[in-house]
Amino acid sequence: MTYRLLIVLFATLLISQESIAQTSDVPTDSGNHVMTTAQDVSNNNPIRLTISKGAPSFDLPVVTGHLQLSEIIAIGQKNNLALMQSEKSWSISKYLSRSAMGKLGPSASFSGFFGASSIDQMLFFPTDAVMSAPMQPVTKGTSFHAIFAGVQPLFTGGRLIGGLRVARAQERQSLQSFRTVTLSVVLKIKEAYWQAAIAEARLQVDSDYVRVKEQSTGNMKARMVHGKAPRADYLREEAELAKARAQVNDDYRVFNTALLNLKVVMGVNITSLLSLKDKLEYKEVSGDLSNYLVEAGQGRPELTQAESKVSEMRAKRLVALSKYSPQIYLYGLGSNATGRTPGRDETVYGRPGGTIGIIGGVTLFDSGSRFNELRTANVAIQQAQIAKQEVELKIAQEVAQSWIDLDLARRNVELAHSEVTSATEDQRLFHARYLVGKSIALEDFEASVKLLRARLALLQAIYDYRLAEARLVWSTGKI
């Protein structure tokens, strides 16, 4: 017992003496370094974008602040240029729908005609194609006609009703197209946000590694000076430090590019100073595939758009079918014609008057034009129905693929966590052994690299998971 105690005391004394010598002669790395923060990344960023007045996009809004993803999405929905264009297309479709509805009601027009003629004759007065006026008398000499005409459709065989249904179906499609663009923009914002988040996180990890290498390189240099480490070990540490610093420079390029892409998809000025409030953290999402498919069936605008396309084709068939029916209008006209009335005594002049009647007509023969238009409309309905089925299948595929990606990404996050835990413990042990001379510098170096790679792999796994989550939400038609 006494013998064992002496051995332990002797070993402890040797370790303490070596540690004291290293502390007094050689700067050492305790393994406890200050972690790089997001504020450090921002302060050390070598890139500051500026834009002068008159340059492209200088007039876009400038946004600054420490923003959450939800705040970024709200700003993007307000300023994204593609989304604004889609909204204008929706507004146009609404006006066209109202225009089609107006054709069901009465319309009126005023026309003026002044002429000089050497003969007395009856002239067909040109006006609106639908509101064709009866022939007007043109007198010898000069005359002026002031004509008021009005028309009200009575029966068109479904032509006007079909046109209104077509316009309304196109309006619904335009609305769903706007919703589709909205979902796409929100997904792009999420992707750009998480791309910037992982770039920032990688910067922090790589900057941490630079600090570790700076400490270990200084320590190795002192060891080499005191003859306790070969020059090759110091040169290896110095080369790794240079490599780590170059990686940080490249990380800043990736980070600034990611921020630039985020600003562009938001539709804001590229000089905006943004920082990310939501960090790249793992947050588990619950739910199974069947629930997501049901949500997609209710929320994806492409489905409603495809249904509206079928309705549009049916309405166009009604328009084609209406060409077999008579077109009947109630017509009224009032005029004040000056000049001598043709065929009458020269002392009889035109006077104010009017007429009201019903105008109707039907096409008797058109060499098969109507028949083939109707056949085309029937086939177009079938085509739209098949296209709707294709959309349903595509949406089901997108939901299923997003769910698969999310499930696998979840598994990879768990595995990456285990790798970080193992690499952290290995690095701690090898570094402690290295400090007391029980491990060589190469082993300590490899343990540091292994920990760096494990941390980066974990970041990548979490990033893949957040992207899969964003795409799954998009595939169900939610923001």
Summary of the structure (lengths in Angstrom):
residues: 479
radius of gyration: 40.1
end to end distance: 71.9
largest distance: 153.7
contacts: 1449
relative contact order: 0.14
helix: 63%
strand: 13%
